[in-house]
Amino acid sequence: MKAWFRGQIDSEAGQSFVTDDMVFRMPPSGIRDLTGGLPWRGRDSLRRLGILDRALYKTYGQPSTMNLHFMIEEGDFVLMQFDSQFDTWTDQKYHNYYVIAVRFEGDKIAEAWDLADTAYVEDTIFESPEAKAGFSRRIAEARAQMGAPDDAW
């Protein structure tokens, strides 16, 4: 788990840690509406997550400010809590707490549940109609740069 988070999880190295039919889930929110619904399926779901994070956080991909609070392993499951800090595209400070639950098949991640305060995401990142429009523009630009089709969401 720690190795998966050390690199960018949407990189080739990150994708090597997951099964071909991996399922990625996040809580329902307005973000879901902007990303075409959940869950995301397959290794490509990690590419989508990278696109989403780059569109949300101006400082995504810079040295991590992730602080791991705990990690618990029980059979095929791992549960971890951490907090992470980024700057938004409107230069606001963003600091959220996450709980990630993961199910393994052998040494690969088969399912992941990202449980974060999505209302906080919406309040800080979509603070104005202009900020929300900027997010939508960045999503489209990132998809195009990564070669992801418009219907990838």
N, C-alpha and C positions, 0 to 999 in steps of 0.2 A: 504494500500500500504506500509506504513512504517513498519508494522508488517511483511509483506512478505519479505522485505529486511533485517530485523533485524536478522532473522535466515538464515541459508543457504537455498536458494530457492529450492535446489534439495533434501532437507531432507523430511522426512515424514510430518513434520509440514509445510514445504513450499508447498508440494503437496496438503495439505488440503485446501489451499487458491484458488485452480483452479478447473475448471470444468473437467469432465472426458475426454471431447473432445477438450480441450484447444489447441489453435494454437499459436506457437511461431515463429516469423519471425525476420530475420536479413538481412542486406543489402547484395546484391551479392558481392562476393569477392573470393579470393583464399581460404579463410577459408571454404567457402561453398564447394569447391571442395574436401577439406580434410574431410568434415563431411558428405558427401554423399547427399548433396542437402538440400534445405529448401523449404517450411516451415516444421517445426517439428510439429507433431500432437499428442495430448493426453498427459496425465500426465507424461508419460515417456520422453517427450521433456525436462522436467526440469532435469531429470537424465542426459540426453545428454549434457545439458548446464553445469552441474557440472563437467562432464568428460572433456568437452572442457576447462573450466576455470582452472581445476587442471593441465591440460597439458600445458596451456599457461603460468600460473603464479606460480612461486615457492612459493610465500607467500599467495596464495589463502587459505582462511579459517582461517587465522590468524586475530587478531583484525582488524576490518574494518577501512579503511582510506577514506570511502565514505563521501563526503560533498554534502549534498542536497542544490541545488540552488533555486529551486522553484518546487511547485506542484500545478497544476490547475485541478479542477474537474468541469466537465460540463456534466450533465446527467449521462449516463452510461460510460463516458470516464474520464480517468485521464491521465494527461501529466506531466512528471517530468523531470528535468534536474539535473544531478549530475556529479561530477568528482570522480575518484577513482585512487588509487595508489597501485602498486604492484612491486615486484622485479621479473625479468624474470629468467629463468633457467640458463642464461648466466651472471647473476648478473648485468644486466642493470636495471636502474630505468625506470618504465613504469608509465605514468600519462596520462590518457585519459578522455575525456568528453563524456557523454552519454545523449541521450534523449530516454526515454521509454514512449511509448503510450500504454495504456491498456484499453480494453473494458470489462466491467463487465456484467454478467448476475446474477442479484440479488446481493449476497455478494461474488460471486466467479469470478475469472478472467477467461474470455473466450478467449481472444486474447491478445497478447502482441507483440509489435513491438520494437525491440532493434535497435536504430539508433546510431551507433558509427562510428568513423573514422577507418574503417578497413584497409586502406592503412597504417596508423600509426602502427596498430597491426602487419601487415606484415613486415614493415620496422624495428621495434624494436625487435620483437620476432623471426622472420625468417631472422635474419641478415646475416646468412651464411647457406650453405647447411647442415653443421653439426647441427646447431640449428634447422633447419626444420626437419631433421631426428630424432633429440631428441624429438621434439614435436610428431611426428608420433609414436615413440616408447612409449611415455608416454600415448598417447591416447589408444593404444592397451593394455598396462598394466592396465590402469584404468578401461577400459571396462571389462577386465578379472576379476579384483578384485571385481567389482560391480555386476558381473554376467550378464553383458549386452552381448547379442550375437554379433558376428562380423557383422551381417547384420543389427544391430540396427541403423546404420547410413543410 
